[in-house]
Amino acid sequence: MPAPLFNVNAERYDPYRTFKFQVLIDGKPVAGLRKMSGLKKSTDSVSWRTAGDPTHERKLPGGTKYEAITLEQGLTHDPVFEQWANLVNNIQGDMGMSLKNFRKNIVINVMNLQGTRVISYNIYRAWVSEYQALPDFDAGTMNTVGIQTIKLEHEGWERDDSVSEPSES
């Protein structure tokens, strides 16, 4: 039997908490990240029948679609969302512009309670399809935080198997 690609803590029975995560854009963590939608993909089903057996329908996998990812960031001085979103606008207005930074590969890290990275996913060729620079403002609420939002279209994701969970003592 071949050795596993990464070490697994076989004693761990509880799931990871969803509040310990990190998103890296251009290799740097996004400041003030509050929320991220899940990674989701679906594969279409293609139905077909054979001439010798027209009463039974068979199914084949078709194309795979990846759902957009939404990131919410607390309103900060970090301009990473706005700068990335502006690249899309600049491309639409100037066809001679370089596409070097238009699409980005990003990394999603799940952390354990000690803050150690235990699961990591690579998102490929993401680009900003929707950007909200400012939230609705309401002077009557004192216990809310301003949130910026970006929606990312992408061309797929995969788990990074080089990450392994350290054994817990």
Buried (B, 14 or more C-beta within 10 A) or exposed (E): EEEEEEEEEEEEEEEBEEEBBBBBBEEEBBEBBBBBEEBEEEEEEEEEEEEEEEEEEEEEEEEEEBEBBBBBBBEBEBEBBEEBBEBBEEBEEEEEEEEEEBBBBBBBBBBBEEEEBBBBBBBBEBBBEEBBEEBEEEEEEEEEEEBBBBBBBBEBBEEBEEBBBEEEE
